[in-house]
Amino acid sequence: MFTRREALAYSLAAGLPLPPPSGPAAVVDNPTDDATAAADNPTAATDADDPTAATDADDPTRVFTGGRKPTDYRLGPPKTLNDYFPFVPPKTKQEWEARRQRVREQILVATGLWPLPEKTPLNPVIHGRIEREDYTIEKVYFASLPGHYVCGNLYRPRGPATGKRPAVLSPHGHWSNGRFFWASDAAVAADRKRGAETTEEGARSPLQTRCGNLARLGFVVFHYDMVGYADSTAIPHREGFRDAEAELRLQSFMGLQTWNTIRAYDFLESLPDVDPKRIGVTGASGGGTQTFILGAIDDRPAAAFPAVMVSTAMQGGCICENCSGLRVKTGNVEFAALFAPKPLALSCANDWTKEFLSKGFPELRAVYELYGAADKVAARAWLDFPHNFSQPSREFLYSWFSKHLLGRDGPVEEKPVRLARPAELSVFDAEHPRPADELDAARLRRVMTRASDEQLARLTPKDGKSLQEFRRVVGTALRVVVHSELPESVVVRSGPWRSALDGHTLHRLVLGRTDEKDALPCAGLSGEKPGRSLLIWLHPKGKASLVENGQVATAVRSLTAAGYTVVAPDLLGTGENTLPQAFPINKEYAGYTYGYNRSLLANRVHDALTAVAYGLGYGRTAGGAKEVQLVGFGEMGVVAVLTRALAGDAVTATAADLNRFRFDDIKDTADPMILPGALKYGGLDAFLGLCAPGRVLAHNLEGSGIGRVTRAAYAAAGAADKLNLQAERLDDARVVAWLLK
């Protein structure tokens, strides 16, 4: 019998499969993930002499032979906002708290709010009081950013108060003309006929009616514009944030509206008559999106009521509800769950929310049960009514907020309000003209870029403490924009198969993650006397680049002669994982694609991390390979840098041809090298800095702008001697020589 250490040492030396180790980076045998492979090879995850080794003389590294085809789910159509988004709640509160932090970080990064921008003075203007019998309406505008104004109406109860009042923040959603919505006679008649409304006032303006009734109950209400609606028209809705630079800087309509919501909350809680500990948030449709997003990223709201939005179906159909990175491997139900254990109620209608009570709500309630707070979450559906914030659902809202913010239990019946015409509600007039410094999208984005760049510059490492903060901010952002990290385990979906090639042992296998249906073809080469170093070889031609004219490539031979085992994956879009067509990007708005799927570059980094984890699991254990290294050629040099930045010290050395690449040069959202957020977080210069203090060779840098932050990070880590930056491109022999040092 071998001890585990003896078995590991013998397996590596003999070219046999290593037994799956326990702990981090374990390799899990899973032959059932590839039914065809299992049929061809009943012992799928055991090494064997390969009967198919000679079936492809042109490429002996192929793993899909004998009529088998690649099975990676990413070779199919990308996920869209109209797909199914189930939520599986964690089993323990501890698991959920960890997941909650990750999802919050994902939302903040995706919306361009990681770290939060500086909160500049609001300088609010409140004027033009409209008197009603039991409440007043005032006109408000303030600057959420220099030159960008949020407009709205402030509803205040009349009469004396015993103390500060509770308040409600109310985003409106996609009603025609937003805050100024005024239904037609035909629409009023239809809503009253179907029972959605009992009064003409409620049918004519359900938004004013909602705000007026909340004010009557004792709430101060701020009802504010979405960008491009009502008075907030300096930037047309859906315009100005759809180009490649916006993607690279994570500047989006959704991010701007989310920031406006945060600043609107700041305004509301700053009012002298408002109790900052009793503020609720409610909105319907797009306003519902703003409601649950604020609840997910901001700890201040005390209660929330997103109407007709949260479901496992359609996630939000507008540019203002989508942005790159937002819903990769998550969705609206999980976003809503981040509000737990605070009071949360939701309404549904005959729209995409119609199945929420059976699909989504039980899982949402399960999260509340982890806190012993199942009574703090509720949902009701009115399937006789189409998409709307109908009177019955508004009355549900009134009773929910009355209970949790006023301490009054029981039903609340809505009463008619005296409506103000849109012109009366308008913020700007002769005495209060539009601000002279109001900015359009292009000029506002320049302000946003300057502020973000200054914020990032302040993070440049100067010592150990500032390096730690740099890693926290930029490292977290990179993990989110790539949507991957070094996995704790990988799955061997097929193989490994062993054959002889040019005096070497060739191993072929298919890897994957335990939580995805990916299938990463890999090939490895070892010489007669494999040592204890394993190199992950990233190449534009994939694993086929290990071989030239039927013989082991010269650079690979040099490495194996020194005892290296060289493993090359077919990263997505290369080799046997070549895409059937160009990676399809939504032409209207790239956020509709990248909001639900990794970019091609991010997928390649994800695959490289899978390969690194495999190398760790089958090598970096007592008696096995003592180190895992990376090398990237051509455009895969960028992949190598991002992989090392995320893998940390699991990779001991990295050599990368950076191909004179700059994220700044990308002008097309469909560019295969685009990584949304890359410019916001400093590009390759910052990402190389995350590799400190690891041993790195980066070459072919001329014109790339790399150096300042990278050198600062290495100096702060006390590892300047571990960094080798070369302007010119080094040939393979010089790269291999550096790796062998």
Secondary structure, DSSP 8 states (H G I E B T S, - for coil): ---HHHHHHHHHHHT------SSTTEEEE-GGG-HHHHHH-TTTTS-EE-TTTTS-SS-TT--S-TT-----GGGS----TTS-------SSHHHHHHHHHHHHHHHHHHTT-SS---------EEEEEEE-SSEEEEEEEEEEETTEEEEEEEEEE-S--SS-EEEEEEE--S-TTGGG----HHHHHHHHHHTS-SSHHHHH-HHHHHHHHHHHHT-EEEEE--TTSTT--SS-TT-S--SHHHHHTT--HHHHHHHHHHHHHHHHHHSTTEEEEEEEEEEETHHHHHHHHHHHH-S--SEEEEES--SSS----SGGG--TTTTTT--HHHHHHTTTTS-EEEEEESSTTTTTTTTTHHHHHHHHHHTT-GGGEEEEEETTS-SS--HHHHHHHHHHHIIIII---S-----------HHHH-S--SSS---TT---HHHHHHHHHHHHHHHHHTTS--SHHHHHHHIIIIIHHHHHHHT----SEEEEEEEEEEEEETTEEEEEEEEEETTS---EEEEEEE-SS--SEEEEEE-TTGGGGGEETTEE-HHHHHHHHTTEEEEEE--TTSGGG--SSS----SS-THHHHTTS--HHHHHHHHHHHHHHHHHHTTSSTTS-SEEEEEE-TTHHHHHHHHHHHHGGGS-EEEEE-TT--GGG---TT-TT--TTTTTTTHHHHHHHTTTTSEEEEE--TTS--SHHHHHHHHHTT-GGGEEEESS---HHHHHHHHT-
